[in-house]
């Protein structure tokens, strides 16, 4: 509350002094791993380069942790896969992640192994529940984070269920055919307030404009 009040007071003083071009302040954004590096960061990069005095804190968390961060004001805005449907939260659907099965183009014997970030990651399990003919038996290995999973697939350590947008730059990966894609919506959420700082407004507008382009 105090940080927001001080930021609003600074906006008001800048308006009085006519200093509205020099944008500064801190914005804190949290998202799950497949969205942060491949979507949020490239969406905001041109804006941050144009405004070098703006500070940003990017945080990667699970969906459950993201809700808590917004509840306790540990983040100014979050992007996640599931709805909150609360009156005090503004929620905007920015697009969808399309999860598909990928593997290395190099022949590998570990096609029965599927890579996830950790034992609590349910993406692979959720994906197979959608399939008419899921694998009768498979093993899991854990690669810690998004980059680790993709690197593991590159090295032939197994297959992975990943959003299509996360491996566009990997020429040595290919889609495994025969599976139905899993669609997960991406929501931008932030607390409903009477006033927003100039920085908050511009960041929200930038995400609203750029995130759908990348997810499309």
C-alpha positions, -999 to 999 in steps of 0.1 A, spaced: 0 0 0 28 24 10 48 17 -21 18 22 -44 10 55 -25 45 68 -30 45 59 -67 12 77 -72 25 108 -54 56 108 -76 34 105 -107 14 135 -95 46 156 -88 60 147 -123 27 159 -138 30 192 -119 66 196 -129 60 185 -165 85 156 -162 64 128 -176 88 115 -202 114 101 -177 97 69 -166 111 51 -136 101 29 -107 99 -9 -100 75 -34 -115 73 -69 -102 60 -97 -125 56 -134 -118 47 -162 -141 51 -199 -146 83 -211 -163 70 -216 -199 56 -181 -200 83 -160 -183 114 -164 -205 97 -171 -238 68 -147 -236 69 -121 -208 105 -111 -212 105 -107 -250 72 -88 -248 86 -62 -224 122 -60 -237 116 -32 -262 97 -12 -235 124 -17 -209 152 -7 -234 133 24 -243 129 33 -206 163 25 -190 154 39 -156 126 14 -151 135 -15 -127 119 -49 -132 118 -81 -111 109 -112 -130 99 -142 -108 91 -178 -118 67 -197 -97 41 -225 -99 4 -216 -105 -4 -221 -68 24 -199 -57 14 -172 -82 -20 -168 -66 -4 -164 -32 20 -138 -45 -8 -117 -58 -28 -122 -26 0 -109 -5 13 -82 -29 46 -100 -36 40 -93 -73 23 -64 -91 9 -87 -117 10 -124 -126 5 -146 -157 -8 -181 -151 -30 -209 -166 -60 -210 -144 -88 -185 -135 -93 -170 -100 -128 -154 -107 -126 -129 -79 -141 -94 -77 -110 -78 -64 -88 -92 -92 -88 -80 -128 -83 -110 -151 -76 -108 -188 -73 -138 -212 -43 -130 -234 -42 -163 -254 -35 -200 -251 -5 -223 -247 -7 -253 -270 11 -283 -254 24 -309 -277 48 -339 -275 84 -332 -287 115 -353 -291 150 -351 -305 155 -355 -342 185 -377 -333 173 -413 -329 171 -423 -293 160 -454 -274 145 -434 -245 111 -428 -262 94 -443 -231 109 -416 -208 91 -382 -204 108 -352 -189 91 -329 -163 105 -302 -141 99 -320 -108 79 -349 -93 49 -325 -86 47 -314 -123 15 -329 -137 17 -316 -173 26 -350 -188 -1 -368 -168 -27 -342 -178 -17 -345 -215 -21 -382 -215 -55 -380 -199 -67 -363 -231 -54 -390 -254 -75 -419 -268 -44 -442 -268 -20 -429 -242 12 -449 -235 4 -479 -213 36 -475 -194 62 -448 -193 89 -435 -170 96 -399 -158 128 -380 -153 131 -345 -138 151 -316 -153 144 -289 -127 132 -261 -151 120 -252 -186 155 -249 -201 166 -281 -184 137 -300 -200 144 -287 -235 181 -294 -231 173 -329 -219 152 -335 -250 180 -322 -272 204 -347 -257 180 -376 -263 172 -381 -226 135 -385 -233 104 -368 -248 86 -339 -232 51 -323 -233 59 -286 -239 41 -255 -253 47 -251 -290 61 -215 -285 89 -227 -262 109 -247 -288 105 -225 -319 142 -218 -319 153 -254 -315 160 -268 -349 170 -302 -335 136 -310 -320 105 -324 -337 69 -329 -329 58 -365 -321 26 -370 -343 -5 -389 -332 -13 -369 -300 -41 -344 -295 -27 -310 -284 -36 -298 -249 -48 -262 -248 -42 -241 -216 -54 -204 -214 -30 -177 -203 -44 -150 -180 -29 -117 -170 -41 -108 -134 -36 -78 -112 -54 -63 -82 -83 -40 -88 -74 -5 -77 -89 30 -80 -57 43 -94 -27 28 -112 7 43 -116 19 55 -150 44 26 -151 17 0 -142 -6 12 -170 21 11 -196 33 -24 -186 -2 -37 -186 -9 -22 -221 24 -36 -234 16 -71 -222 -20 -69 -236 -5 -60 -270 26 -82 -272 18 -115 -254 -10 -125 -278 14 -121 -307 39 -146 -293 13 -171 -282 -4 -169 -316 
